[in-house]
Amino acid sequence: MKYVLFLMMVLFSSQAVALNCEKQPTCEELNYSKDDDPNCAEDGYILCPFDFSYKKCAEFDCEKLGFTSNEKSSWCKNIATCPNNKDYTACIKATCEIGDVYYSDGSCGLVEDYNPNNQSKIPVGVVYYVSDGGYHGKIVSLENVKRYGDSVFNADQNKVGFGLTGYAIPELEAMAGQTKLLQERSPKFYDGEESTNILIKIVTPDCVYESGTVDYRFRCVARGALMAHEFYPSGVAPSFGQGKWYLPAIGELMDMYGTDNAEITKVLETSGAKGNVIQKINKTLEILASANVAQTIYTDLYYWSSTKSESASNIFHLEFKNGRRGHANTSNGWYPIRASLQF
C-alpha cells in the first residue's frame, strides 16, 4: 500500500514540476518528518518522494474502516492494527466459526469485534453450521420472522400457524421413525432449502378462499415456509437474500441446538441433544440485542421446521429448552420460526 502511494506521489510531483516549472516544496513543507509518530503503526508510513529519510503517517479513518479501540488479545488470534493509530485494531478472520456474526458483505467476525458505527458491516445472521473448514456453512436469522408479504406479524412471541391446515402434504415425504437417516445426516432431514421450495409452491386442491385473505394463508398455502422464503434482515434491502432464506429442516434446528447424531436412538425425543451450539448462538444474539439488532432464540418454546413427520399433516418442531424433537398438526400448532441461509 505505501509503495503504491509513494509511486503516485512521485508521478504527481514530477508532472507538477514539468508542467508548471515551479520550485518543488520541501518535505517539511509537505508535513513529512524524520521523527517517529507514536500513534502510527510500523507499516503505516508513506515516504517523502524528495527525501526518503522523511516520512509521515498515512491518513486513515480507523473507525470508518472497522477498527476499534477495545482489547482483543484475550479472544482474537489474528489482530490487525490501523495503519495510522496503533491503539485501534481489528480481528481478522479468514473463515467462519459457529457463533460468529455473519455480515451483509459475506464476511464473518467475532461478536466481541462488532462495531455498530461501521455501516459497511451490517450483521444479518449468526453461523450455526460450517463446512469446508469454515469457508461455507449456514446462518440463522437474527430475529424471529415477523413479516408475511408486506405486512408485519405481531402475534404473541411471533408464533405463527404453519398453514396448509388439514392438508396431508403428499408433496413431502413423511420422515417419522427413520432414525438411521437422522443418525447419518440424510439430506431428507437436513435440507430445509429443498423442502421449503416444495412447500411454497403448494396451493391446496380444494382451496375456495380468495388469495391474500387470512383463511387463504392458513388453509391454502404453507404460510411458515412462505414467510421464511420472503424474509430479509432488518437494515438491508430486500435484495439481500430475499428468496434464498428458507425454513430450516428438523436436522438444521438440531444443529442450531447442538446434537450428537451418533447418540440418537429415536426420532421423537431428546437423544443426542447437547445444547452446546444454542449457547454460542444466544450469547452472540444477546450482545447484538444490546445494540437493538437481534433477538435471542426462545429456549422455552418449540420452533417450526419444514420437515414432515407423519402423513396426517404433522410437521416436526424442536424445543430449544432441551433439544426435544416433536411434531404438531398443521391445524392446531402455533410456534415461532427462524429463517436459515447457506453461504
C-alpha positions as CSV (number, residue, x, y, z in Angstrom):
1,M,0.0,0.0,0.0
2,K,2.7,2.5,1.0
3,Y,4.6,1.8,-2.2
4,V,1.6,2.5,-4.3
5,L,1.0,5.8,-2.5
6,F,4.7,6.6,-2.9
7,L,4.7,5.9,-6.6
8,M,1.5,8.0,-7.1
9,M,3.1,10.9,-5.3
10,V,6.3,10.7,-7.3
11,L,4.4,10.8,-10.6
12,F,2.2,13.6,-9.4
13,S,5.1,15.7,-8.2
14,S,7.1,15.1,-11.4
15,Q,4.2,16.2,-13.6
16,A,3.6,19.3,-11.5
17,V,7.2,20.4,-11.8
18,A,7.4,19.6,-15.5
19,L,4.2,21.4,-16.4
20,N,4.4,24.4,-14.1
21,C,8.2,24.8,-13.7
22,E,7.7,25.7,-10.1
23,K,10.1,25.1,-7.3
24,Q,9.3,21.8,-5.6
25,P,8.2,22.0,-2.0
26,T,10.4,20.7,0.8
27,C,9.5,17.5,2.7
28,E,8.9,19.6,5.8
29,E,6.5,21.9,3.9
30,L,4.6,18.8,3.0
31,N,4.3,17.8,6.7
32,Y,6.9,15.0,6.5
33,S,9.2,14.5,9.4
34,K,12.2,12.4,10.3
35,D,10.7,11.7,13.7
36,D,8.5,8.7,14.5
37,D,4.8,9.2,15.1
38,P,4.0,7.4,18.4
39,N,0.4,6.7,17.2
40,C,1.4,5.3,13.8
41,A,1.9,1.6,13.1
42,E,5.3,0.5,11.8
43,D,3.9,-0.2,8.3
44,G,1.6,2.9,8.2
45,Y,4.1,5.4,6.9
46,I,4.5,6.9,3.5
47,L,7.9,8.4,2.4
48,C,8.6,11.8,1.1
49,P,9.3,11.5,-2.7
50,F,12.1,14.0,-2.5
51,D,14.0,12.6,0.6
52,F,13.3,9.1,1.8
53,S,14.6,10.0,5.3
54,Y,11.3,11.9,5.8
55,K,8.0,10.2,6.4
56,K,4.5,10.7,7.7
57,C,1.6,8.6,8.7
58,A,-0.9,7.8,6.0
59,E,-4.4,9.4,6.6
60,F,-6.9,6.8,7.5
61,D,-10.2,6.9,9.5
62,C,-9.7,3.9,11.7
63,E,-13.3,3.8,12.9
64,K,-14.8,4.0,9.4
65,L,-12.5,1.2,8.4
66,G,-13.9,-1.0,11.1
67,F,-11.1,-0.7,13.7
68,T,-12.0,-0.3,17.3
69,S,-10.0,0.5,20.5
70,N,-11.3,-2.4,22.6
71,E,-8.9,-5.1,23.9
72,K,-8.8,-8.2,21.7
73,S,-5.8,-10.3,22.8
74,S,-7.9,-12.5,25.1
75,W,-10.1,-13.8,22.3
76,C,-8.6,-13.0,18.9
77,K,-5.8,-15.0,17.3
78,N,-5.1,-12.6,14.4
79,I,-5.1,-8.9,15.2
80,A,-4.5,-6.2,12.6
81,T,-3.5,-2.6,13.6
82,C,-4.9,0.5,12.0
83,P,-2.1,2.0,9.9
84,N,-2.1,5.4,11.5
85,N,-3.1,4.6,15.0
86,K,-1.8,1.6,16.8
87,D,-4.5,2.0,19.5
88,Y,-7.1,0.9,17.0
89,T,-7.2,-2.8,16.0
90,A,-9.5,-5.3,14.2
91,C,-9.8,-9.1,14.5
92,I,-9.1,-10.7,11.1
93,K,-10.9,-13.9,10.3
94,A,-10.4,-15.8,7.1
95,T,-13.1,-18.4,7.8
96,C,-16.3,-18.7,9.8
97,E,-16.9,-20.5,13.1
98,I,-20.0,-21.4,14.9
99,G,-21.3,-18.4,16.9
100,D,-19.7,-15.9,14.5
101,V,-21.7,-12.8,13.3
102,Y,-22.4,-13.1,9.6
103,Y,-22.4,-9.7,7.8
104,S,-24.1,-8.4,4.7
105,D,-20.8,-8.3,2.8
106,G,-20.3,-12.1,3.2
107,S,-17.7,-11.9,5.9
108,C,-17.7,-13.3,9.4
109,G,-16.5,-11.9,12.7
110,L,-16.5,-12.5,16.4
111,V,-19.3,-10.7,18.1
112,E,-16.8,-9.0,20.5
113,D,-15.5,-7.1,17.5
114,Y,-18.9,-5.9,16.3
115,N,-18.8,-2.2,15.7
116,P,-22.3,-0.6,15.3
117,N,-20.7,2.5,13.8
118,N,-19.3,0.6,10.9
119,Q,-22.0,0.9,8.3
120,S,-20.2,-1.4,5.8
121,K,-20.6,-4.3,8.3
122,I,-24.3,-4.9,8.8
123,P,-25.0,-8.1,10.8
124,V,-27.6,-10.3,9.2
125,G,-27.2,-13.7,10.9
126,V,-25.3,-16.0,13.2
127,V,-23.3,-19.0,12.0
128,Y,-24.7,-22.3,13.3
129,Y,-23.0,-24.8,11.0
130,V,-19.8,-24.8,9.0
131,S,-18.3,-27.0,6.3
132,D,-15.1,-26.9,4.1
133,G,-13.1,-25.6,7.0
134,G,-15.4,-22.7,7.6
135,Y,-15.5,-21.4,4.1
136,H,-19.1,-22.5,3.7
137,G,-21.9,-23.1,6.2
138,K,-25.3,-21.9,7.3
139,I,-26.6,-19.0,9.3
140,V,-29.8,-18.4,11.3
141,S,-31.6,-15.1,11.2
142,L,-31.1,-12.5,14.0
143,E,-34.8,-12.5,14.8
144,N,-37.9,-14.5,14.6
145,V,-39.6,-14.0,11.2
146,K,-42.4,-11.4,11.7
147,R,-43.3,-10.5,8.2
148,Y,-45.7,-12.0,5.7
149,G,-45.5,-10.2,2.4
150,D,-45.8,-6.5,3.1
151,S,-47.5,-7.0,6.5
152,V,-45.8,-7.3,9.8
153,F,-46.9,-10.2,12.0
154,N,-47.2,-9.2,15.7
155,A,-48.8,-12.2,17.4
156,D,-47.6,-13.2,20.9
157,Q,-43.9,-14.0,20.7
158,N,-44.2,-14.0,16.9
159,K,-45.8,-17.5,17.0
160,V,-47.4,-18.5,13.7
161,G,-49.6,-21.2,12.3
162,F,-47.8,-23.4,9.8
163,G,-50.5,-23.1,7.1
164,L,-52.0,-25.8,4.9
165,T,-54.4,-26.5,7.7
166,G,-55.8,-30.1,7.5
167,Y,-53.8,-30.9,4.3
168,A,-51.8,-34.1,4.3
169,I,-49.0,-32.6,2.2
170,P,-48.3,-35.5,-0.1
171,E,-45.6,-33.5,-1.8
172,L,-43.3,-34.1,1.2
173,E,-42.0,-37.5,2.3
174,A,-43.1,-38.5,5.8
175,M,-39.9,-38.9,8.0
176,A,-41.3,-40.3,11.2
177,G,-39.4,-43.3,12.6
178,Q,-36.5,-43.1,10.2
179,T,-33.8,-43.0,13.0
180,K,-30.9,-44.2,10.8
181,L,-31.4,-41.4,8.3
182,L,-31.3,-38.9,11.2
183,Q,-28.1,-40.5,12.5
184,E,-26.5,-40.4,9.1
185,R,-27.4,-36.7,8.5
186,S,-29.5,-37.6,5.4
187,P,-30.5,-34.6,3.3
188,K,-34.1,-35.7,3.8
189,F,-33.7,-34.4,7.4
190,Y,-31.1,-31.7,6.8
191,D,-32.1,-29.8,3.6
192,G,-34.6,-27.2,4.6
193,E,-34.0,-25.3,1.4
194,E,-35.3,-28.1,-0.7
195,S,-38.4,-28.7,1.5
196,T,-39.1,-25.0,1.6
197,N,-39.0,-24.8,-2.2
198,I,-41.5,-27.6,-2.3
199,L,-43.8,-26.1,0.3
200,I,-44.0,-22.6,-1.2
201,K,-45.4,-23.9,-4.5
202,I,-48.3,-25.7,-2.8
203,V,-51.9,-24.5,-3.1
204,T,-54.3,-27.0,-1.7
205,P,-56.6,-28.5,-4.4
206,D,-59.8,-27.7,-2.5
207,C,-58.9,-24.1,-1.7
208,V,-62.0,-21.9,-2.0
209,Y,-60.6,-18.8,-0.4
210,E,-59.5,-15.6,-2.1
211,S,-55.8,-15.1,-2.3
212,G,-54.4,-12.8,0.4
213,T,-57.2,-13.4,2.9
214,V,-56.5,-14.8,6.4
215,D,-58.2,-18.1,5.6
216,Y,-56.2,-18.5,2.4
217,R,-52.9,-18.0,4.2
218,F,-53.8,-20.7,6.8
219,R,-55.7,-23.2,4.8
220,C,-54.4,-23.0,1.2
221,V,-50.7,-22.2,1.4
222,A,-47.7,-23.0,3.7
223,R,-47.6,-19.7,5.5
224,G,-44.5,-20.5,7.6
225,A,-42.4,-21.6,4.6
226,L,-43.5,-18.5,2.6
227,M,-42.6,-16.2,5.5
228,A,-39.1,-17.7,5.7
229,H,-38.7,-17.6,1.9
230,E,-39.7,-13.9,1.8
231,F,-37.6,-12.9,4.7
232,Y,-34.8,-10.4,4.5
233,P,-32.9,-8.9,7.5
234,S,-33.6,-5.6,9.1
235,G,-31.2,-2.8,8.0
236,V,-30.6,-4.2,4.5
237,A,-32.5,-4.0,1.2
238,P,-34.9,-6.8,0.3
239,S,-32.5,-7.8,-2.4
240,F,-30.2,-9.3,0.3
241,G,-31.2,-12.9,0.3
242,Q,-35.0,-12.5,-0.2
243,G,-36.0,-15.7,-1.9
244,K,-32.9,-17.5,-0.7
245,W,-33.7,-17.8,3.0
246,Y,-35.7,-20.8,4.0
247,L,-37.5,-22.6,6.8
248,P,-34.9,-25.0,8.4
249,A,-35.4,-28.7,8.3
250,I,-35.6,-30.5,11.6
251,G,-31.9,-31.6,11.3
252,E,-30.9,-28.0,10.9
253,L,-32.8,-27.0,14.0
254,M,-30.9,-29.8,15.7
255,D,-27.6,-28.3,14.5
256,M,-28.7,-24.9,15.9
257,Y,-29.3,-26.6,19.3
258,G,-26.3,-28.8,19.2
259,T,-26.8,-32.5,18.7
260,D,-24.5,-35.6,18.6
261,N,-26.0,-37.7,15.8
262,A,-24.2,-40.8,16.9
263,E,-26.2,-40.8,20.2
264,I,-29.6,-40.5,18.5
265,T,-31.8,-43.6,19.4
266,K,-35.2,-42.3,18.4
267,V,-36.5,-39.6,16.2
268,L,-39.2,-38.1,18.6
269,E,-37.2,-37.5,21.8
270,T,-34.1,-35.8,23.1
271,S,-31.4,-38.4,22.5
272,G,-28.2,-36.9,21.2
273,A,-29.2,-33.4,22.3
274,K,-26.2,-31.5,23.8
275,G,-27.2,-27.8,23.7
276,N,-23.6,-26.6,23.1
277,V,-24.5,-24.7,19.9
278,I,-27.5,-22.8,21.1
279,Q,-25.4,-21.4,24.0
280,K,-23.0,-19.9,21.5
281,I,-25.7,-18.6,19.2
282,N,-27.7,-17.0,22.0
283,K,-24.5,-15.4,23.5
284,T,-23.9,-13.7,20.2
285,L,-27.6,-12.7,19.9
286,E,-27.6,-11.3,23.4
287,I,-24.7,-9.0,22.6
288,L,-26.3,-7.9,19.3
289,A,-29.6,-7.5,21.1
290,S,-28.0,-4.9,23.4
291,A,-27.4,-2.9,20.2
292,N,-31.1,-3.5,19.2
293,V,-30.2,-5.5,16.1
294,A,-31.1,-9.0,17.3
295,Q,-33.5,-11.2,19.3
296,T,-32.4,-14.3,21.2
297,I,-33.9,-17.7,20.3
298,Y,-36.7,-18.6,22.8
299,T,-35.4,-21.5,24.8
300,D,-38.9,-22.2,26.3
301,L,-40.6,-22.8,23.0
302,Y,-40.7,-25.1,20.0
303,Y,-39.8,-23.8,16.6
304,W,-41.3,-25.0,13.3
305,S,-39.2,-26.9,10.8
306,S,-40.0,-27.6,7.2
307,T,-39.8,-31.4,7.6
308,K,-43.0,-33.6,7.5
309,S,-43.3,-36.1,10.3
310,E,-46.3,-38.2,9.6
311,S,-48.8,-38.5,6.8
312,A,-51.6,-36.8,8.9
313,S,-50.2,-33.3,8.1
314,N,-47.8,-33.4,11.0
315,I,-44.7,-31.2,10.9
316,F,-41.6,-31.6,13.0
317,H,-40.6,-28.9,15.6
318,L,-37.8,-28.6,18.1
319,E,-37.9,-27.4,21.6
320,F,-34.8,-25.2,22.4
321,K,-35.1,-25.8,26.1
322,N,-33.8,-29.4,25.9
323,G,-33.5,-30.2,22.2
324,R,-36.6,-32.3,22.1
325,R,-37.8,-33.3,18.7
326,G,-41.6,-33.3,18.5
327,H,-44.3,-32.7,15.9
328,A,-47.6,-30.9,15.6
329,N,-50.6,-30.9,13.2
330,T,-50.8,-28.0,10.9
331,S,-54.4,-27.5,12.1
332,N,-53.5,-26.6,15.7
333,G,-49.8,-25.9,16.1
334,W,-48.6,-22.4,16.8
335,Y,-44.8,-21.8,17.0
336,P,-42.3,-19.1,16.0
337,I,-39.9,-19.6,13.1
338,R,-36.4,-18.6,12.3
339,A,-35.0,-18.4,8.7
340,S,-31.8,-20.1,7.6
341,L,-29.4,-19.2,4.8
342,Q,-26.5,-21.0,3.2
343,F,-23.2,-19.3,2.4
